[in-house]
């Protein structure tokens, strides 16, 4: 389980993906055209690490994965569903938060934040929407850190709410990786 949590953490930080499920972008399950994220194509035959390092929109995620020593575990088969915040999402945190999280003495906290963005299994847009519909308008998702996220729909967008009541919008969905699927979000989700 610890390996799953660590691998999940890395997924979050390295997630750099594009596609869509009735939100921004378009679906990329066929692989016919590789979605672009941060100016780089995302290949469904590559794992999360191999794709993420090329996205200029996810350099903070990559730095955090390195600080948490999680790069190696992201090569595992998974599958993982990752709600991946962009650099802009990290920049919106209170001043100094990212720098503090990246310090070696805060590795456990960084790992918890990262694994909170990861749900074991592969939940693409169709599976998320199905779970939301089956739940009467919301789906509770168990994260790799042991916390929960709540997924809902608003104006055609999937919204993800964290334990503190913060809500992120899925801006790019269904970016398939060899070891899971990424949904880019516009805010960092925080565990309780």
C-alpha positions in Angstrom: 0.0 0.0 0.0 2.9 2.4 0.8 4.3 1.8 -2.6 0.9 2.6 -4.2 0.7 5.8 -2.1 4.2 6.9 -3.2 3.5 6.0 -6.8 0.3 7.9 -6.6 2.1 10.9 -5.2 4.5 11.0 -8.1 1.6 10.7 -10.5 0.1 13.9 -9.2 3.3 15.9 -9.5 4.2 14.6 -12.8 0.8 14.7 -14.4 0.9 16.7 -17.5 -2.0 15.9 -19.7 -4.6 17.1 -22.1 -7.9 15.8 -23.6 -11.6 16.3 -22.7 -14.8 14.9 -21.5 -17.3 17.6 -22.4 -14.8 20.1 -20.9 -11.9 21.9 -22.4 -10.1 19.9 -25.1 -11.0 16.7 -26.8 -10.8 13.0 -26.0 -7.5 11.3 -26.7 -8.2 7.6 -26.1 -7.5 6.6 -29.7 -4.0 7.9 -29.7 -4.5 9.1 -33.3 -3.5 12.6 -32.3 -1.5 13.1 -29.1 -2.9 15.8 -26.8 -0.6 18.8 -26.1 0.1 19.9 -22.5 2.5 22.6 -21.7 3.6 22.7 -25.3 4.5 19.0 -25.5 2.6 16.0 -26.9 1.4 13.5 -24.4 1.8 9.9 -25.6 -0.6 7.2 -24.3 2.2 4.6 -24.7 4.5 6.5 -22.2 4.1 6.5 -18.5 3.3 9.6 -16.4 6.9 10.4 -15.7 8.0 10.2 -19.3 5.3 12.5 -20.4 5.3 15.0 -17.5 8.9 16.0 -17.7 8.2 17.6 -21.1 5.3 19.9 -20.0 6.3 23.4 -19.3 3.0 23.8 -17.3 4.0 21.2 -14.8 7.6 22.1 -13.7 6.4 22.6 -10.1 4.9 19.1 -10.1 8.2 17.7 -11.4 10.2 19.6 -8.8 7.9 18.3 -6.0 8.1 14.7 -7.2 11.9 15.0 -7.1 11.8 16.5 -3.6 9.6 13.7 -2.4 11.9 11.0 -4.0 8.9 9.6 -5.9 10.1 9.5 -9.5 11.0 5.8 -9.5 7.7 4.7 -8.2 5.7 6.4 -10.9 7.1 3.9 -13.4 4.9 1.2 -11.8 1.9 -0.1 -13.8 -0.8 1.5 -11.6 -3.3 2.3 -12.9 -3.8 5.7 -11.4 -6.3 8.5 -11.9 -4.5 11.8 -11.2 -6.0 15.2 -10.7 -2.9 17.2 -11.7 -2.6 20.9 -10.7 -0.6 23.2 -13.0 2.1 25.6 -12.1 -0.5 28.4 -11.9 -2.5 26.3 -9.4 0.5 25.9 -7.2 1.3 29.7 -7.5 -2.2 30.5 -6.2 -1.3 28.9 -2.8 -0.3 31.3 0.0 3.1 32.8 -0.5 5.9 30.5 0.6 3.7 27.3 0.7 5.5 25.6 -2.2 9.0 26.5 -1.0 8.1 25.2 2.5 6.7 21.9 1.1 9.8 21.3 -1.0 12.1 21.4 2.1 13.5 17.9 3.1 12.0 18.1 6.6 8.5 18.5 5.0 8.7 15.4 2.8 5.8 13.6 4.7 3.5 16.5 4.2 4.4 16.9 0.6 3.8 13.2 0.0 0.4 13.5 1.7 -0.6 16.4 -0.5 0.5 14.7 -3.6 -1.1 11.4 -2.9 -4.4 13.2 -2.1 -4.6 14.1 -5.8 -4.4 10.4 -6.8 -7.2 7.8 -6.9 -6.2 4.2 -7.4 -7.7 2.8 -10.6 -8.5 4.3 -14.0 -11.4 6.7 -13.9 -11.7 8.4 -17.3 -14.3 11.0 -18.0 -17.0 8.5 -18.8 -16.4 6.6 -15.5 -16.4 9.8 -13.5 -19.6 11.0 -15.1 -21.2 7.6 -14.5 -20.2 7.7 -10.8 -21.5 11.2 -10.4 -24.9 10.2 -12.0 -25.1 7.0 -9.9 -24.5 9.1 -6.8 -27.3 11.5 -7.5 -25.1 14.3 -8.6 -21.9 13.6 -6.7 -19.3 10.8 -6.4 -17.0 10.3 -3.4 -13.5 9.2 -4.5 -11.1 7.5 -2.1 -7.6 8.9 -2.6 -4.2 7.1 -2.3 -3.6 9.1 0.9 -6.7 7.7 2.5 -8.7 10.9 2.2 -11.7 11.6 0.0 -12.5 13.9 -2.9 -16.0 14.7 -4.1 -16.7 15.0 -7.8 -19.7 16.9 -9.1 -20.8 18.5 -12.4 -21.4 22.3 -12.9 -22.1 23.9 -16.2 -20.7 20.9 -18.2 -17.5 20.8 -16.1 -16.4 18.2 -13.6 -15.6 19.9 -10.3 -13.5 18.2 -7.6 -13.9 19.4 -4.0 -11.3 18.7 -1.3 -11.7 18.0 2.5 -11.3 21.7 3.3 -14.1 22.7 0.9 -11.9 24.0 -1.9 -13.1 23.3 -5.4 -11.0 22.7 -8.5 -12.3 22.5 -12.1 -11.1 19.8 -14.4 -9.7 21.9 -17.3 -8.2 19.2 -19.4 -9.5 15.6 -19.1 -8.8 12.1 -20.4 -5.1 12.3 -21.0 -4.3 8.6 -21.2 -0.9 7.3 -20.0 0.4 3.8 -20.1 -0.2 3.6 -16.3 -3.4 5.6 -15.9 -5.3 8.7 -16.8 -4.7 12.3 -15.9 -7.2 15.1 -15.5 -5.6 18.6 -15.2 -7.1 20.8 -12.5 -6.9 24.5 -11.9 -6.3 24.4 -8.1 -4.3 22.4 -5.6 -6.5 20.1 -3.6 -5.8 19.9 0.2 -6.4 17.1 2.6 -8.2 17.7 5.8 
